[in-house]
Amino acid sequence: MSDLAAAFRLARAGWIMVREGVVAAMPGDQLSGLPKLGWRVARLFTKRKALRRGRSDRLAAAIARLGPSYVKLGQFLATRPDVVGNDIALDLALLQDRMETFPMAEAVAAIEGSLGLPVHKLFLNFGEPVAAASIAQVHAADVERDGVPVKVAVKVIRPGVRRAFLRDLESYFLAARLQERYIPATRRLRPVEVTKTLAQTTKVEMDLRLEAAALSELGENTKDDPGFRVPAVDWVRTGRDVLTMEWIEGTKLSNVTALAAAGHDLKALAATLVQSFLRHTLRDGFFHADMHPGNLFVEPDSTIVGVDFGITGRLGKKERRFLAEILYGFITRDYHRVAEVHFEAGYVPRTHNVDAFAQAIRAIGEPIHGQPAETISMARLLTLLFEVTDLFDMQTRTELVLLQKTMVVVEGVARTLDPHFNMWKTSEPVVGDWIRQNLGPRGMLDDARDGIHALVSLARQAPELAHRTERLSREIDAMAENGLRFDEETARAIGKAEARATRWGRVALWVIALALVWIAWQLV
């Protein structure tokens, strides 16, 4: 029955997308056959006023009607241009995560349930909400520290949001399974795996203790960095459903006019923002992955403060080296080295030719060297690079796609502050320093030390590895003699699972078709 309900919810979501003109906004002229017929039918059912809106406005209207779970879905897909395409990803990135506030009594109940104390014992006063998003809303409050009232921001989870998201998640999984089954061309995008990633990241985002931990970690990483910081966390007043942190007095980075009026150096702010992001990425391997202007404030002393750490990204040492080497390779026009890095990292299968791949890389790099430095976009470079690697069967790397998306946003913010922003000149101090430290003699010593540690760890595990190898050898011998066998219960379970998947897939398609027929009948 859960699959049946998910099918109905999916049909409703599709109908809203049709009515709000989202389907009609797609490039249907490029389609053929049944998909093009479906696009033409969708245009007939689109609201007239929706046809007068832009594509991003249509998408925003549809997602607002569908509710918080779809807002979060849109935000997640904005980080996956490899799945939805660059144009749609940019439209989704513009979605404003602004929802109606929920009642004060519900916020108080969530805080008291999470922290186990009455609100009046936790705060000197607790104010009305000042902002609301799909997952939580923020209140202003005061706490006592050393006998002095201190203003704090209190983020409270939206009541029922976990249950609503889990319910809608069934529809997302149903759509992903149907897509994989009936649209073979999309299987390389692994829609079911993408949905699993969405489920995991949103579950993490709905536990505010984990956001507090991200704030704390980035705070430690950046404590000595010039011009950037994050709010301090009040751990005593933080739990699964509530996050209390330092209140930030500053101007949003999106308000360029106010920043200029306050006397801030906009060019310096742009440089600080990009250099800070690159430090977090290359030095720490941990970065804020939602650095749009609404999540960045500028304090009176021109320090940039980042907030809302529900989405973060991590890069391992291999990924950081990969990023630095390809950027350095493009700067020095060493395209063969850029190609080798892809093969060394295991991103491009060895079945392909390094020289052929280097030729494709050259097609990206050479046009760049004929342009003025201030017109070259590092984010655009990475976008073109990932398009080329797709031709050489490079599997989707979630962490690199998230990095690409964040770099697009950060570079875009920097150019709103300084239209002549020179990305390469600004990045060189950070990227160059990291390359000198990690790819030179010092980096070789660090790698040697890591190798010694790995060998010591392997030596300690040698007895256990020998025992496992002996046991595996016995099991392989037994399998060679007797063959691979399932017991009766396992075989029966596999048969039932396969039958259930096939049956519910067909039922879901019929439900969606009948729902659309019913909707069309109602309109007639």
C-alpha positions as a printed Julia matrix, in Angstrom:
524×3 Matrix{Float64}:
   0.0     0.0     0.0
   2.92    2.36    0.61
   3.91    2.04   -3.07
   0.31    2.75   -4.09
   0.21    5.91   -1.94
   3.61    6.94   -3.3
   2.27    6.55   -6.85
  -0.69    8.84   -6.1
   1.62   11.45   -4.54
   3.89   11.2    -7.57
   0.93   11.7    -9.92
  -0.14   14.77   -7.9
   3.39   16.21   -8.07
   3.49   15.64  -11.83
   0.12   17.37  -12.25
   1.3    20.42  -10.3
   4.46   20.56  -12.44
   2.27   20.49  -15.56
  -0.17   23.16  -14.29
   2.61   25.52  -13.2
   4.3    25.27  -16.61
   7.47   23.48  -15.51
   7.07   20.74  -18.13
   6.12   23.27  -20.83
   9.31   25.22  -20.08
  11.47   22.26  -21.06
  13.03   22.25  -24.56
  10.31   20.03  -26.05
  11.12   21.06  -29.63
  14.24   18.91  -29.33
  12.21   15.8   -28.45
  10.6    13.29  -30.79
   7.99   10.56  -30.66
   6.02    9.91  -27.45
   8.04   12.35  -25.26
   7.27   15.21  -27.66
   3.56   14.28  -27.64
   3.61   14.33  -23.84
   5.26   17.77  -23.87
   2.57   19.13  -26.22
  -0.22   17.73  -24.05
   1.41   19.29  -20.97
   1.34   22.69  -22.67
  -2.43   22.35  -23.18
  -2.98   21.88  -19.44
  -0.6    24.66  -18.34
  -2.16   27.68  -16.63
  -2.23   30.73  -18.89
  -0.6    32.96  -16.3
   2.14   30.35  -15.85
   3.03   30.61  -19.54
   3.83   34.32  -19.0
   6.39   33.53  -16.26
  10.05   32.75  -16.68
  11.31   29.2   -16.28
  12.79   29.73  -12.81
   9.57   31.44  -11.61
   7.49   28.49  -12.82
   9.75   26.09  -10.95
   9.59   28.19   -7.78
   5.77   28.34   -7.92
   5.46   24.55   -8.38
   7.86   23.68   -5.58
   6.17   26.19   -3.23
   2.86   24.35   -3.81
   4.46   20.94   -3.29
   5.87   21.84    0.13
   9.09   21.72    2.18
  10.21   18.26    1.03
  10.28   19.39   -2.59
  12.11   22.59   -1.66
  14.82   20.38   -0.18
  14.74   18.13   -3.25
  15.23   21.19   -5.48
  18.14   22.42   -3.37
  19.76   18.99   -3.52
  19.36   18.68   -7.3
  20.92   22.15   -7.66
  24.14   20.49   -6.47
  23.87   17.81   -9.19
  24.13   19.5   -12.62
  25.34   16.13  -13.9
  21.83   14.8   -13.26
  19.49   17.69  -14.18
  21.72   19.73  -16.5
  23.44   23.06  -15.91
  20.48   25.3   -16.83
  17.99   23.59  -14.53
  20.6    23.37  -11.77
  21.08   27.15  -11.95
  17.3    27.68  -11.77
  17.07   25.4    -8.74
  19.96   27.24   -7.09
  17.86   30.42   -7.24
  15.05   28.84   -5.21
  14.36   30.88   -2.11
  14.05   28.57    0.89
  11.46   30.8     2.6
   8.41   29.22    4.2
   5.62   30.33    6.51
   6.6    30.41   10.18
   5.06   27.85   12.53
   3.41   28.78   15.86
   5.48   29.84   18.86
   3.93   27.1    21.03
   5.25   24.4    18.66
   8.75   25.9    18.72
   8.72   25.96   22.54
   7.52   22.34   22.66
  10.33   21.27   20.28
  12.99   23.02   22.4
  11.72   21.64   25.7
  11.35   18.14   24.25
  14.9    18.2    22.87
  16.7    19.81   25.84
  14.52   18.56   28.69
  14.19   21.95   30.39
  11.54   24.72   30.3
  12.31   27.55   27.89
  12.28   30.14   30.71
  15.15   28.27   32.4
  17.16   28.11   29.18
  16.71   31.71   27.99
  16.2    35.09   29.66
  13.66   35.76   26.91
  12.66   33.93   23.76
  11.39   36.03   20.85
   9.16   35.49   17.84
  10.64   33.85   14.71
  12.74   36.13   12.48
  13.14   33.72    9.53
  11.68   30.4     8.41
  12.93   27.79    5.92
  11.84   24.32    4.84
  13.46   22.44    7.71
  13.71   24.96   10.55
  13.04   28.52   11.67
  15.2    30.96   13.62
  14.28   32.91   16.78
  16.12   35.7    18.54
  16.72   35.09   22.25
  18.87   36.24   25.18
  21.0    34.15   27.53
  22.94   35.12   30.64
  26.73   34.91   30.56
  28.78   36.21   33.49
  25.73   38.14   34.69
  25.31   39.93   31.34
  22.51   39.28   28.8
  23.88   38.06   25.45
  21.8    37.83   22.26
  21.74   34.46   20.51
  20.09   32.88   17.46
  17.99   29.78   18.13
  17.28   27.43   15.22
  14.29   25.12   15.81
  13.3    22.15   13.66
   9.94   22.38   11.88
   7.35   20.07   13.53
   6.5    17.01   11.45
   9.17   17.74    8.81
  10.91   14.38    9.29
   7.68   12.43    8.86
   6.68   14.49    5.79
  10.08   14.03    4.18
  10.12   10.26    4.75
   6.64   10.06    3.2
   7.68   12.01    0.1
  10.92   10.05   -0.06
   8.87    6.96   -0.98
   7.66    8.84   -4.06
  11.22    9.85   -4.98
  12.41    6.24   -4.76
   9.44    5.04   -6.82
  10.21    7.59   -9.53
  13.91    6.62   -9.5
  13.12    2.91   -9.81
  10.67    3.51  -12.68
  13.24    5.71  -14.41
  15.95    3.05  -14.18
  13.56    0.34  -15.36
  11.91    2.1   -18.31
  14.45    4.75  -19.43
  17.72    2.86  -20.05
  19.57    5.99  -21.21
  19.37    7.47  -17.67
  20.82    4.44  -15.88
  24.35    5.83  -16.06
  23.15    8.68  -13.8
  22.16    6.09  -11.18
  18.89    7.73  -10.08
  18.33    5.29   -7.2
  21.82    6.03   -5.82
  21.17    9.76   -6.2
  17.95    9.37   -4.2
  19.81    7.45   -1.5
  22.31   10.33   -1.27
  19.43   12.81   -0.94
  17.92   10.7     1.85
  21.21   10.55    3.74
  22.13   14.24    3.41
  18.66   15.38    4.47
  18.61   13.07    7.49
  21.91   14.63    8.53
  20.52   18.13    7.97
  17.51   17.34   10.16
  19.75   16.6    13.16
  20.85   20.03   14.31
  23.59   18.54   16.5
  25.43   17.62   13.31
  25.13   21.16   11.95
  26.52   22.39   15.27
  29.44   19.98   14.88
  30.11   21.34   11.37
  30.12   24.89   12.73
  32.5    23.87   15.51
  34.89   22.07   13.13
  35.04   24.92   10.64
  35.43   27.36   13.52
  38.54   25.49   14.69
  39.91   25.3    11.14
  39.48   29.05   10.53
  40.32   30.51   13.93
  43.53   32.11   12.59
  42.26   32.91    9.08
  42.07   36.58    8.05
  38.65   38.02    7.24
  36.44   34.93    7.74
  34.79   33.21   10.68
  31.67   31.28   11.73
  29.32   31.76   14.73
  30.21   30.11   18.04
  27.92   27.27   19.16
  26.18   27.2    22.55
  26.39   23.45   23.18
  24.43   23.62   26.45
  21.35   24.81   24.54
  21.81   22.58   21.48
  20.12   19.24   20.79
  18.67   17.2    17.94
  15.81   19.67   17.36
  17.43   22.94   18.44
  20.69   24.76   17.69
  21.73   27.83   19.67
  24.56   29.97   18.35
  26.06   33.43   18.44
  23.86   36.19   17.01
  25.52   37.89   14.03
  25.19   41.65   13.59
  26.09   42.4    10.03
  24.97   43.13    6.47
  24.04   40.31    4.11
  26.53   39.88    1.3
  23.6    39.98   -1.12
  22.96   43.64   -0.23
  25.78   45.17   -2.29
  24.35   48.69   -2.06
  24.31   48.59    1.75
  27.85   47.2     1.84
  29.13   50.03   -0.34
  27.23   52.61    1.73
  28.83   51.22    4.92
  32.27   51.84    3.42
  33.34   48.23    2.83
  35.93   47.56    0.12
  33.93   45.36   -2.27
  37.0    44.16   -4.18
  38.69   43.11   -0.94
  35.54   41.26    0.17
  35.46   39.34   -3.13
  39.1    38.3    -2.72
  38.59   37.28    0.92
  35.56   35.17    0.05
  37.28   33.19   -2.73
  40.57   32.74   -0.86
  38.69   31.57    2.25
  36.74   29.0     0.24
  39.93   27.68   -1.39
  41.68   27.43    2.0
  38.8    25.42    3.41
  38.8    23.17    0.35
  42.53   22.57   -0.19
  43.99   22.97    3.29
  41.2    21.46    5.39
  39.26   19.29    2.94
  36.03   20.55    4.55
  33.96   23.38    3.09
  30.6    25.13    3.38
  28.7    23.81    0.35
  25.86   26.36    0.4
  27.72   29.68    0.23
  25.05   31.73   -1.49
  24.9    35.45   -0.52
  21.98   34.92    1.89
  24.19   32.68    4.05
  27.04   35.2     4.28
  27.16   38.32    6.48
  29.72   41.12    6.65
  30.49   42.57   10.07
  31.46   46.24   10.58
  35.19   45.33   10.5
  34.67   43.65    7.07
  34.92   40.1     8.45
  32.76   37.65    6.47
  30.67   35.32    8.63
  29.18   32.11    7.19
  25.92   30.65    8.54
  23.57   27.71    7.79
  25.86   24.69    7.63
  23.21   22.13    6.77
  25.12   21.24    3.57
  28.89   20.73    3.75
  31.42   19.0     1.51
  34.55   16.98    2.16
  37.55   16.21   -0.03
  40.13   13.55    0.79
  43.83   14.09    0.26
  43.66   12.41   -3.16
  40.82   14.69   -4.3
  42.62   17.8    -3.06
  45.79   16.83   -4.89
  43.73   16.11   -7.99
  42.12   19.56   -7.85
  45.39   21.41   -7.26
  47.29   19.53   -9.98
  44.67   20.07  -12.67
  44.48   23.79  -11.88
  48.27   24.04  -11.94
  48.39   22.0   -15.16
  46.01   24.38  -16.9
  48.02   27.39  -15.72
  51.29   25.9   -17.05
  49.6    24.39  -20.15
  50.84   20.92  -19.17
  47.79   19.1   -20.52
  49.46   15.7   -20.55
  50.04   15.99  -16.8
  46.4    16.95  -16.28
  45.39   13.82  -18.18
  47.81   11.64  -16.18
  46.35   12.93  -12.91
  42.89   11.7   -13.94
  44.3     8.23  -14.64
  46.43    8.15  -11.47
  43.4     9.07   -9.36
  41.42    6.26  -10.98
  38.75    8.64  -12.29
  39.18    7.64  -15.95
  39.37    3.89  -16.77
  42.71    2.56  -17.99
  40.97    1.25  -21.11
  41.24    4.78  -22.53
  44.35    6.36  -24.04
  46.17    9.03  -22.02
  47.29   10.93  -25.13
  43.76   11.03  -26.55
  42.48   12.31  -23.24
  45.24   14.96  -23.13
  44.11   16.11  -26.57
  40.57   16.61  -25.25
  41.96   18.54  -22.26
  43.93   20.78  -24.62
  40.67   21.7   -26.39
  39.52   23.21  -23.09
  42.78   24.84  -22.02
  44.05   26.53  -25.15
  41.09   28.93  -25.63
  41.6    30.11  -22.04
  45.14   31.36  -22.65
  43.95   33.76  -25.32
  41.61   35.63  -22.96
  42.19   38.37  -20.4
  42.62   36.84  -16.94
  39.61   38.64  -15.47
  37.26   37.0   -17.98
  38.38   33.44  -17.23
  36.04   31.5   -14.95
  37.52   28.69  -12.87
  34.02   27.33  -12.32
  33.4    27.29  -16.07
  36.72   25.5   -16.54
  35.68   22.73  -14.14
  32.28   22.46  -15.85
  33.91   21.94  -19.25
  36.38   19.51  -17.74
  33.62   17.31  -16.3
  31.78   17.4   -19.64
  34.9    16.06  -21.38
  35.57   13.42  -18.71
  32.03   12.13  -19.22
  33.03   11.27  -22.82
  35.82    9.12  -21.35
  33.53    7.18  -18.98
  34.47    9.04  -15.81
  31.99    7.96  -13.15
  30.07   10.65  -11.28
  32.06   11.82   -8.25
  29.6    13.36   -5.81
  32.26   15.26   -3.87
  33.7    16.84   -7.04
  30.27   17.8    -8.38
  29.44   19.45   -5.04
  32.76   21.31   -5.2
  32.02   22.44   -8.76
  28.57   23.72   -7.79
  29.92   25.6    -4.76
  32.72   27.14   -6.8
  30.18   28.35   -9.37
  28.21   30.06   -6.57
  31.27   31.55   -4.82
  32.76   32.88   -8.05
  29.38   34.35   -9.0
  29.12   36.15   -5.65
  32.66   37.5    -6.07
  31.8    38.92   -9.51
  28.69   40.68   -8.14
  31.02   42.46   -5.72
  33.72   43.1    -8.33
  32.68   42.77  -12.02
  36.37   42.72  -13.06
  37.29   40.04  -10.53
  40.46   38.13  -11.54
  39.92   34.58  -10.32
  43.4    33.31  -11.2
  45.33   36.18   -9.61
  43.22   35.95   -6.44
  43.54   32.17   -6.19
  47.3    31.97   -6.83
  48.47   32.71   -3.24
  46.31   29.91   -1.81
  46.67   27.35   -4.61
  50.38   28.06   -5.09
  51.11   27.77   -1.38
  49.25   24.46   -1.17
  51.11   23.07   -4.21
  54.49   24.11   -2.79
  53.71   22.47    0.55
  52.08   19.28   -0.7
  53.58   18.53   -4.12
  57.18   19.56   -3.37
  59.84   18.0    -1.07
  57.74   18.62    2.03
  54.8    16.82    0.45
  57.01   13.86   -0.47
  58.15   13.59    3.16
  54.54   13.68    4.35
  53.63   10.93    1.86
  56.58    8.82    3.04
  55.48    9.26    6.66
  51.92    8.24    5.78
  53.29    5.2     3.94
  55.31    4.11    6.98
  52.24    4.47    9.21
  50.24    2.33    6.75
  52.94   -0.39    6.76
  53.06   -0.44   10.57
  49.27   -0.74   10.7
  49.38   -3.58    8.15
  52.04   -5.4    10.16
  49.87   -5.2    13.3
  46.96   -6.74   11.4
  49.07   -9.51    9.81
  47.91  -12.36   12.17
  44.24  -11.51   11.64
  44.74  -11.2     7.86
  46.47  -14.6     7.76
  43.55  -16.14    9.68
  41.0   -14.62    7.29
  42.99  -15.76    4.24
  43.1   -19.33    5.56
  39.34  -19.33    6.22
  38.62  -17.86    2.73
  40.8   -20.55    1.14
  38.8   -23.3     2.89
  35.5   -21.77    1.78
  36.69  -21.5    -1.85
  37.79  -25.16   -1.8
  34.36  -26.19   -0.46
  32.64  -24.11   -3.14
  34.77  -25.7    -5.87
  33.78  -29.19   -4.68
  30.08  -28.61   -3.97
  29.19  -25.58   -6.12
  27.4   -22.39   -5.04
  24.08  -23.25   -3.41
  21.14  -21.33   -1.98
  19.01  -22.83    0.71
  15.29  -23.13    0.0
  14.33  -20.11    2.11
  16.83  -17.81    0.32
  15.65  -18.89   -3.13
  12.01  -18.35   -2.14
  12.78  -14.88   -0.75
  14.58  -13.83   -3.96
  11.61  -14.98   -6.06
   9.12  -13.07   -3.91
  11.19   -9.88   -4.02
  11.47  -10.0    -7.82
   7.73  -10.67   -8.23
   6.85   -7.83   -5.85
   9.1    -5.33   -7.68
   7.56   -6.22  -11.05
   3.99   -6.13   -9.75
   4.28   -2.78   -7.98
   6.05   -1.21  -10.94
   3.07   -2.05  -13.15
   0.54   -0.96  -10.51
   2.32    2.39  -10.12
   2.18    3.05  -13.87
  -1.55    2.24  -13.98
  -2.24    4.47  -10.96
  -0.41    7.4   -12.55
  -2.23    6.86  -15.87
  -5.67    6.64  -14.19
  -4.92    9.72  -12.08
  -4.09   11.74  -15.2
  -7.27   10.5   -16.94
  -9.34   11.52  -13.9
  -7.73   14.98  -13.83
  -8.4    15.47  -17.54
 -12.05   14.37  -17.04
 -12.48   16.87  -14.19
 -11.23   19.68  -16.42
 -13.65   18.72  -19.18
